[in-house]
Amino acid sequence: MRATEIRIGAGVRRDLQPFVDALGADRPVVALVDENVAAAHAGLVPDSWRHIPLAGGEGCKSFQTLERVVRALARWELDRR
């Protein structure tokens, strides 16, 4: 298993909760969330998770978005562990 799990798809939040719980309460969780999906599904991201909203579609797959994500992770002092 990789040190970092990446999961995508329908029901992913429900499927991830046991995995997140097993990490322990002191482990931060960050979700990259499509703004359109988040708007359509209130409460998608639990309050205990940090999240980074992303514009939907292929346009968000850019170096500008990558920079925004990496800067947020650095600001939160997070690493891969």
Helices and strands as residue ranges (DSSP letters): H 12-23, E 30-34, H 35-40, E 50-54, G 58-60, H 63-75
